[in-house]
């Protein structure tokens, strides 16, 4: 699995800083998600992101085969 946050933010013209402000997640977590596709959010963080932006979990994380 990998996170799709970088593309998600780019598609919405959001900075990592704005993403962190909007969601209220820890800055370290927000920046890791925005910069490292291999960093996966916890279920709680994923839920907060989905609730904030009204998106499905599949918009934030995706399955990638080996």
One Martini backbone bead per residue (centre of mass of N, CA, C, O) as a GRO file, in nm:
protein
   66
    1UNK     BB    1   0.102   0.033   0.013
    2UNK     BB    2  -0.007   0.379  -0.044
    3UNK     BB    3   0.003   0.712  -0.052
    4UNK     BB    4  -0.196   1.005  -0.209
    5UNK     BB    5  -0.144   1.298  -0.099
    6UNK     BB    6   0.018   1.458  -0.302
    7UNK     BB    7  -0.196   1.441  -0.532
    8UNK     BB    8  -0.432   1.549  -0.368
    9UNK     BB    9  -0.309   1.830  -0.318
   10UNK     BB   10  -0.251   1.912  -0.611
   11UNK     BB   11  -0.551   1.888  -0.715
   12UNK     BB   12  -0.632   2.120  -0.475
   13UNK     BB   13  -0.415   2.334  -0.416
   14UNK     BB   14  -0.245   2.224  -0.161
   15UNK     BB   15  -0.075   2.248   0.116
   16UNK     BB   16   0.061   2.102   0.380
   17UNK     BB   17  -0.017   2.323   0.577
   18UNK     BB   18  -0.321   2.330   0.508
   19UNK     BB   19  -0.376   2.035   0.570
   20UNK     BB   20  -0.305   2.056   0.871
   21UNK     BB   21  -0.507   2.277   0.943
   22UNK     BB   22  -0.770   2.138   0.845
   23UNK     BB   23  -0.727   1.858   1.020
   24UNK     BB   24  -0.524   1.863   1.290
   25UNK     BB   25  -0.277   1.727   1.246
   26UNK     BB   26   0.025   1.646   1.284
   27UNK     BB   27   0.288   1.782   1.133
   28UNK     BB   28   0.462   1.529   1.093
   29UNK     BB   29   0.241   1.366   0.953
   30UNK     BB   30   0.170   1.557   0.719
   31UNK     BB   31   0.456   1.567   0.591
   32UNK     BB   32   0.491   1.266   0.545
   33UNK     BB   33   0.245   1.225   0.362
   34UNK     BB   34   0.341   1.443   0.143
   35UNK     BB   35   0.650   1.296   0.096
   36UNK     BB   36   0.568   0.977   0.176
   37UNK     BB   37   0.416   0.711   0.027
   38UNK     BB   38   0.500   0.485   0.251
   39UNK     BB   39   0.332   0.650   0.444
   40UNK     BB   40   0.088   0.554   0.676
   41UNK     BB   41  -0.205   0.604   0.802
   42UNK     BB   42  -0.399   0.602   1.038
   43UNK     BB   43  -0.721   0.551   1.098
   44UNK     BB   44  -0.772   0.824   1.232
   45UNK     BB   45  -0.642   1.002   1.013
   46UNK     BB   46  -0.809   0.900   0.778
   47UNK     BB   47  -1.079   0.992   0.895
   48UNK     BB   48  -1.015   1.294   0.911
   49UNK     BB   49  -0.962   1.340   0.613
   50UNK     BB   50  -1.235   1.240   0.508
   51UNK     BB   51  -1.411   1.436   0.675
   52UNK     BB   52  -1.289   1.705   0.578
   53UNK     BB   53  -1.308   1.629   0.242
   54UNK     BB   54  -1.519   1.419   0.153
   55UNK     BB   55  -1.377   1.125   0.127
   56UNK     BB   56  -1.229   0.839   0.036
   57UNK     BB   57  -0.983   0.622   0.123
   58UNK     BB   58  -0.896   0.575  -0.186
   59UNK     BB   59  -0.789   0.881  -0.210
   60UNK     BB   60  -0.535   0.821  -0.001
   61UNK     BB   61  -0.520   0.511  -0.057
   62UNK     BB   62  -0.329   0.231  -0.208
   63UNK     BB   63  -0.294  -0.051  -0.393
   64UNK     BB   64   0.018  -0.225  -0.446
   65UNK     BB   65   0.190  -0.431  -0.601
   66UNK     BB   66   0.492  -0.607  -0.603
   0.00000   0.00000   0.00000
